[in-house]
Amino acid sequence: MKTNRAVRTPGGMSVRLDVRALTVVLLLLLAALAASVVLIGTGDFPIPAADVLRALAGNGDAGQEFIINELRLPRVLVALLVGASLGLGGALFQAISRNPLGSPDILGLGQGAAAGALIVIVLMSGSASQVTVGALLGGLATGIAIYLLAWKQGVHGYRLVLVGIGVSAILTALNGYLLTRSDLTDAARAVVWMTGSLSGRDWDQVWPLLALCAVLVPLVLTRARDLRMMEMGDDVSYALGVRVERVRMLLLVAAVLLTATATAAAGPISFVALIAPQVARRLTRSPGPNLLPSLCMGATLLVTADWVSQRVFGADQLPVGVVTGVLGGVYLLWLLVAERRAGRI
């Protein structure tokens, strides 16, 4: 069976279509939507999936529509958008750094956002909206600092990862210091945020994420071809007409914005940005960055993890960041065993 087919458009252009990758994307979208419907029906007042679909279509009773549209739907949409942003951001970082460990978790963007949030919580006793702004600014400032420190006649993947690890260590120490400066109430609030949670998310978190994804996702996907060429090396990319540094800077800015905004909305949820691109690549068996499959995988992973956190442990009793941390740890252990059996380590 051929996995790649050439499709000719009415304008005379020929487009290569990866059938397996497209199938994986469609299946992941279906899985994310199914998990979302189940998650919306999960809680202290269970709602069957059929009633959820009727209420979403505007045909449910008033009580169900209030619970779904005002209380549960925003949380599910935040989970989908945060997961998609982290999956896409992780795929961009890994492709640019040409390193499977080149994810926001390792590079310190999550710690940077946490530092911004902690400064607002501990030093300013800020509100929830101010904490969100602080996290966003902290993530953006960390991304800029990593880029500038890694710059030396361009930004190369190996140097980017090393600088990111160093910045992450510094920010981890800073966050620990800020926690020791806070009182018990602020420390408890900060720890919950730093774990990563979707509890209490509403439409105020949905709209900024949706607007950002609407702008950045099409922009990033149109650069997928350039990114695929850049994986062959800068010299080859220049020879093929790719403006390497310009594209790299554009995609790094997009990845930082996606990651920082997702972290500001839900806290530094671990491992989604790291494992979503790798699982997507294993499913598609396709070379290249796999941007769209990674996006869909991130959304599916996070909404499923949120369902697990509510269904298994009770509503809001376990932050979703704990579940993703466990899943990520299990995946890394499995990957280590598989690589060892294959004789690569």
C-alpha positions in Angstrom: 0.0 0.0 0.0 1.4 3.4 -1.0 1.5 5.9 1.9 2.4 8.9 -0.3 0.3 10.1 -3.2 0.6 13.0 -5.5 -2.6 15.1 -5.8 -2.9 17.7 -8.6 -4.9 20.8 -7.8 -7.2 22.6 -10.3 -4.5 25.3 -10.6 -2.0 22.8 -11.9 0.0 22.4 -8.7 1.1 19.0 -7.5 0.9 18.3 -3.8 2.3 15.2 -2.1 -0.2 13.6 0.3 0.9 11.3 3.1 -2.0 9.0 3.4 -0.8 7.4 6.7 -0.2 10.8 8.3 -3.6 12.1 7.2 -5.2 9.0 8.6 -3.4 9.4 12.0 -4.5 13.1 12.1 -8.2 12.2 11.5 -8.1 9.4 14.1 -6.5 11.7 16.6 -9.1 14.4 15.9 -11.9 11.8 16.4 -10.3 10.6 19.6 -9.9 14.2 21.0 -13.6 15.0 20.2 -14.8 11.8 21.7 -12.8 12.3 24.9 -14.1 15.9 25.0 -17.7 14.8 24.9 -17.0 12.2 27.7 -15.1 14.8 29.8 -17.9 17.3 29.5 -20.3 14.6 30.9 -18.0 13.8 33.8 -18.4 15.4 37.2 -20.6 15.6 40.3 -23.6 15.8 38.0 -23.0 13.1 35.3 -24.5 13.8 31.8 -24.8 11.0 29.2 -22.9 11.6 25.9 -26.1 11.8 23.9 -27.4 14.6 26.2 -24.1 16.4 25.9 -24.3 16.4 22.1 -27.9 17.7 22.2 -27.0 20.5 24.7 -24.1 21.5 22.5 -26.5 21.7 19.5 -28.8 23.9 21.6 -31.5 21.3 22.1 -30.9 20.4 25.8 -32.7 21.6 28.9 -31.8 24.8 30.6 -30.0 23.1 33.5 -27.8 20.9 31.3 -27.0 23.8 29.0 -25.9 25.9 31.9 -23.6 23.2 33.3 -22.1 22.4 29.9 -21.8 25.8 28.3 -20.8 27.8 31.4 -19.0 25.3 33.7 -17.5 22.4 31.7 -17.1 23.4 28.0 -14.6 26.2 28.7 -12.4 23.8 30.7 -12.5 21.3 27.9 -11.7 23.9 25.3 -8.7 25.1 27.4 -7.5 21.6 27.6 -7.7 21.1 23.8 -6.1 24.4 23.0 -3.3 24.1 25.7 -2.6 20.5 24.5 -2.5 21.6 20.9 -0.2 24.6 21.6 2.2 22.5 23.7 2.3 19.7 21.1 3.0 22.1 18.2 5.5 24.1 20.3 7.3 21.0 21.3 7.5 19.8 17.7 8.9 23.1 16.6 11.6 23.1 19.4 12.6 19.5 18.6 12.8 20.2 14.9 14.8 23.4 15.2 17.2 22.0 17.8 17.3 18.6 15.9 17.2 17.0 19.3 14.3 14.9 20.8 15.0 16.5 24.2 14.7 20.0 22.8 11.3 20.7 24.3 10.0 23.6 26.5 10.2 21.4 29.6 14.0 20.9 29.1 14.7 24.4 27.8 13.3 26.2 30.8 10.3 28.0 29.3 8.0 26.4 31.9 10.3 27.5 34.7 10.4 31.0 33.2 6.6 31.2 33.2 6.5 29.8 36.7 9.0 32.5 37.8 6.8 35.2 36.3 3.8 33.8 38.1 5.6 33.4 41.4 6.8 37.0 41.3 3.2 38.2 40.9 2.0 35.8 43.6 4.7 36.2 46.2 5.8 39.8 45.8 2.6 41.4 44.6 -0.2 39.2 45.9 -1.7 39.5 42.5 -5.1 38.3 41.2 -5.6 35.3 38.9 -5.5 37.5 35.8 -2.3 39.2 37.0 -0.7 35.8 37.6 -1.6 34.9 34.0 0.0 38.0 32.6 3.1 37.5 34.8 3.5 33.9 33.6 3.2 35.0 30.0 5.8 37.7 30.4 8.1 35.3 32.3 7.9 32.8 29.5 8.5 35.3 26.8 11.4 36.9 28.6 13.0 33.4 29.1 12.6 32.6 25.4 14.3 35.9 24.4 17.1 35.3 26.9 17.8 31.8 25.6 17.8 33.0 22.0 20.2 35.8 22.7 22.5 33.6 24.9 22.6 30.9 22.2 23.3 33.3 19.4 26.7 33.0 17.7 26.5 33.7 14.0 23.1 32.0 14.2 21.4 29.7 16.6 22.3 26.0 16.4 20.4 23.2 18.1 23.1 21.8 20.3 23.9 25.2 21.8 20.2 26.0 22.2 19.6 22.9 24.3 22.7 23.5 26.5 21.8 27.2 27.1 18.2 26.1 27.8 19.3 23.6 30.4 21.5 26.2 32.1 18.7 28.8 32.2 16.3 26.1 33.4 18.6 25.3 36.4 18.9 29.0 37.3 15.2 29.6 37.1 14.5 26.4 39.2 16.7 27.8 41.9 15.0 31.2 41.7 11.6 29.6 42.0 12.7 27.7 45.1 13.9 30.9 46.6 10.6 32.7 45.9 8.7 29.9 47.5 10.7 30.2 50.7 9.9 34.0 50.7 6.1 33.4 50.6 3.7 32.8 53.4 1.7 29.5 53.7 -1.3 30.6 51.7 0.7 32.0 48.8 3.0 29.0 48.8 0.1 26.6 48.5 -1.5 28.7 45.7 1.9 28.8 43.9 2.5 25.1 44.2 -0.9 24.2 42.8 -0.3 26.5 39.8 3.2 25.2 39.2 1.9 21.6 39.1 -0.4 22.5 36.2 -4.2 22.5 36.6 -7.3 23.0 34.5 -9.5 23.6 37.5 -11.7 26.7 37.4 -10.8 27.6 33.8 -13.4 29.7 32.1 -14.0 31.6 28.9 -11.5 34.3 29.9 -8.7 31.7 29.2 -10.4 30.3 26.1 -10.5 33.5 23.9 -6.8 34.5 24.1 -5.7 30.9 23.4 -8.1 30.6 20.5 -7.0 33.9 19.0 -3.4 33.0 19.3 -3.8 29.6 17.7 -5.9 31.1 14.9 -3.0 33.3 14.0 0.0 31.1 14.7 -1.1 27.6 13.7 -1.7 28.5 10.0 1.6 30.6 9.9 3.6 27.7 11.3 2.0 25.1 9.1 2.9 27.1 6.0 6.6 26.9 7.0 6.5 23.1 7.4 8.4 22.6 4.1 11.2 25.1 5.1 11.5 23.3 8.5 11.8 19.9 6.8 14.6 21.2 4.6 16.3 22.8 7.6 16.6 19.4 9.3 19.1 18.5 6.5 21.5 21.2 7.7 21.9 24.9 7.2 24.2 24.6 4.2 21.8 22.4 2.3 18.8 24.7 3.3 20.6 27.8 2.0 21.4 26.0 -1.3 17.7 25.2 -1.6 16.7 28.8 -1.1 15.6 28.8 2.5 16.4 31.9 4.6 17.5 29.8 7.5 17.9 32.4 10.3 14.8 34.3 9.3 12.7 31.1 9.3 14.3 29.8 12.5 13.7 33.1 14.3 10.1 33.2 13.1 9.4 29.6 14.2 11.2 30.1 17.6 9.1 33.2 18.3 5.9 31.2 17.4 7.0 28.3 19.6 7.7 30.5 22.5 4.4 32.3 22.2 2.5 29.1 21.9 4.2 27.6 25.0 4.1 30.7 27.1 0.4 31.3 26.4 -0.5 27.7 27.2 1.6 27.8 30.4 -0.1 31.1 31.4 -3.5 29.5 30.9 -3.0 26.2 32.8 0.4 26.3 34.5 3.5 24.4 33.4 2.0 21.1 32.4 4.9 18.7 32.0 5.8 16.2 29.3 3.1 17.0 26.8 5.4 19.1 24.6 8.1 16.5 25.0 6.2 13.3 24.2 3.4 14.4 21.8 5.8 15.0 18.8 7.6 11.7 19.4 4.4 9.6 19.7 3.0 11.4 16.6 6.2 10.6 14.7 6.0 6.9 15.7 2.4 6.7 14.6 2.9 8.4 11.2 6.3 6.8 10.6 6.9 9.9 8.5 10.2 11.9 8.5 10.1 15.6 9.2 8.6 17.7 12.0 5.1 16.2 11.8 3.6 19.5 13.0 -0.1 18.8 12.5 0.0 15.2 14.0 1.9 16.6 17.0 -0.7 19.3 17.5 -3.5 16.7 17.4 -1.6 14.4 19.7 -1.0 17.1 22.2 -4.7 18.0 22.3 -5.7 14.3 22.7 -3.2 13.6 25.4 -4.2 16.6 27.6 -8.0 16.1 27.3 -7.6 12.4 28.1 -5.3 13.1 31.0 -7.9 15.6 32.4 -10.5 12.9 32.1 -8.3 10.5 34.0 -7.6 13.0 36.7 -11.4 13.5 37.3 -12.7 10.0 36.7 -10.1 8.0 38.6 -9.2 10.4 41.4 -12.5 12.5 41.7 -13.2 15.9 40.2 -10.5 18.4 40.9 -8.7 16.3 43.4 -5.6 15.7 41.3 -4.1 18.4 39.0 -3.8 17.3 35.4 0.0 18.1 35.5 0.5 15.2 37.9 -1.2 12.8 35.4 0.9 14.0 32.5 4.0 13.7 34.6 3.2 10.1 35.4 2.4 9.3 31.7 5.5 11.1 30.6 7.7 9.2 33.0 6.2 5.9 32.0 6.8 6.7 28.3 10.4 7.7 28.9 11.1 4.5 30.8 9.5 2.5 28.0 11.5 4.4 25.4 14.7 3.7 27.4 14.0 0.0 27.5 13.1 -0.1 23.8 16.3 1.7 22.8 18.4 -0.6 25.0 16.9 -3.7 23.5 17.6 -2.3 20.1 21.2 -1.8 21.0 21.3 1.9 20.5 22.2 2.7 24.1 
